[in-house]
Amino acid sequence: MPDHIRPKAVIFDIGNVLIHWKPERFYEARLGKPRSDRFFADVKPHAVNDEVDRGRPLDQMVEAHARKHPEWEDEILWWRDHWLELASPEIPESVTLLRQLKANGVPVMALSNFGIDTFEMARPRYPFLDEFDQRFISGHMGVIKPDPKIYQMLEEGTGLSGTDLLFTDDREDNIAAAAERGWQTHLFTKPEGFKAVLIERDLL
């Protein structure tokens, strides 16, 4: 991808780009690492969370999973009752980049695996979630990254495709799926790295 191509819009993932998403950290603090590791191995809560991200109700999914694993019932219910603690804190440097892009007149979108219920929980805590020009939230779309359909739906919703789009995400599989469609991509690790890309692309 030539460095001089200037995208027409920037697409942000949310988890681990704008908001820290590390549930393991919460569980390790409460249970200790050995028991937390056993919880994630036995219960596989991320698989349940994927279903929430596809649009299933958070309460329904968590409570059903707790019934399947009564020995972990309390810990499974924490996923619902302490969800905002699992998804925290925000990454302020990334929020600054989002706002700087908007101030420069660059359209900014969200493309995120995020549940309907959980997104509504997050909005009051993180006002910047309402600052995107367009949001593509998997729970409302019924499909999660890296399914090619979700990228196609964004293209159809924005009228943009290929190198017109610059997408950042913290997961390599999600980035690879976007790159296959010709999008410009950046694997997010730190805000400083993404800022350098935005400057390179003449967006900041």
N, C-alpha and C positions, 0 to 999 in steps of 0.2 A: 504494500500500500504506500504510494508516494506520500511523503510527509506534507506536501504543500496542498493536498486536497482539503478544502474547508467544508466540513459537514453543514447541513442546513438545520439540524436538530441534534440535541444530546439526550440520550436515554440513560436514566439511572435505574439500576437495581436498588432496592431499599435495604434489605438485610445484609449487614456487614459492609455496606457502602455508606448509608446514611444513619443507620441504627445498628448498634451491636446486637448480634443474634447468636448467643452462645449459651443455650440452656444448660449445657454440661457444667458451666461455671456456677450457676445457681445451685444445682444439685450437689456438686462437690462441696460447696460451702455448708450445706445442710447435712449431708450424709457422710462426708469424707470420700476421698477418691475411690478406694476399693469398692465400697457399697454403691457409689454412684455409677461406676463402670459396670457393675453387675446389673443395676437397674436398666441402663441403656441397652445392655446385651440381652437381658431377659424380656424386656417389655417393648423395646423398639418404638419409642414414642415418636420419633421422626417420621415413621411410616404413617402413623395416625395423623400427624400434622400435615403430611402431604394430602391426605383426604380433606382436611379442613381447607387447605389451599385450593383444592379443586371445587370448593363451594359447599361442602358439608357443614352442618352446624357444629360449632365447637363443643357446646354442652353435650349434645347427643353422642358425638364421637368419643369424647373423654370418658363420659359416664359408662358407655358400653364397654370401653376398653378396661375400665376399672373393674367391671363385673367379670371380665375374662381373667383377670389377674388379681384376685382378692388379697393375695399376700402383699401386693404393692398398691392397694387401693388409695391410701392417703397420698402416696408419692405421685400417683397418676393424676389425682385430682389437683395437685399443685400446679400441673400444667395449665389448667384452666384458672384456678383461683389466684395464681401469681404470674399470669401471663405477661403483664407489663414489666415485671422484674426480669423475666426471661429475655424480653426484647428491650434491652436498655444497656447503657445510656445512648443518646444520640452521638454522632461523630461530628462535632461542631465544624471542623475544617471542611468537611464535605458539604455541610449545609451552606457554608459561606460560598463555596464554589457554585452551588445551585443558584444562589441569589445573585452572584456576580454575573453568571450567564444571563439570567433574566434581565438584569440591569443593562446588559449589552445588547438586548433585543434578540437573544438566541432562544428559540423555542426549546423548552425542556419537558421531557416526558418521564413517567415512571413505568417500568415493566418489571413487575414483581410477583413472585409466588407469595401470596398473602390471602388469608381467609376473609370472608365477608365480615364475620363477627369480630375477628381480631383486628382488622383494619379500622373498624369503627371504634374499637377500644383505643387504638393508637392515636387516632386523629386529635383528640383533646390534649394528649400528652405532647404530641409533636406537630405543632401548627404548620410546619413547612410541608407536611403531606398534602395540604390544600393549596400549595403554591405552584404546583405543576400546571403547565398548559393543557396537558392531557394525561390521564392515568389509565394504565392497562393493568388491572389487578386480577390475578388468576381466578380468585374465588368467584368473581362476576363473569369470568370468561369460560369457566368450566374446563380449563386446560392449564397445565403447568409447564414451565420451562424444564427441560429443553425440547419439549415437543415442537416440531416445526410449525404446527398450526398457530401457536401463540404469537410467533414472529410474523406470520402471514397476516394475522388479525391486526397487529399493530400497523403493518404496512397499509392495509386497507383502511384503517381508521385515521391514518395521518396523510395518506396520499404520497408518502415518501418511501423510498427503498434504496437498497444498495449503499453506495458511498455517501449518499445524502445523510445517513444516520451514523452517529458515533455512540456506541453502547459500552457501558462499563458494568461489570458484574464480578463478584468474587469467586465464582465457580467456573472452572475450565470448561466443563461440558456445556454450560449455558453460553459461554463466549464462543465455543466452537460452532454451535448451532447457528449463531448469528453470523459468524464469519462465512459459513457455507452459503448464506444468502447474499454475500457481498458487502455486508455492513462493515464499517470501520469498528474496531473493537479495542478494548483495553481491559486486561485482567487486573482487577482492583486488589491492591494490597495495602496501600497507604494513600491518603489524600494528596500527599506531595507528588507522588508518581502520576496521579491523574491530572493534577494541576499542570505538570510539565507537558502532558499530551495536549491539554486544552490550549496552552500557549503555543505549542508547536503547530496546532491546527488553526491558529489565528482566531481563536474564539475568546481568549482573554488577553 
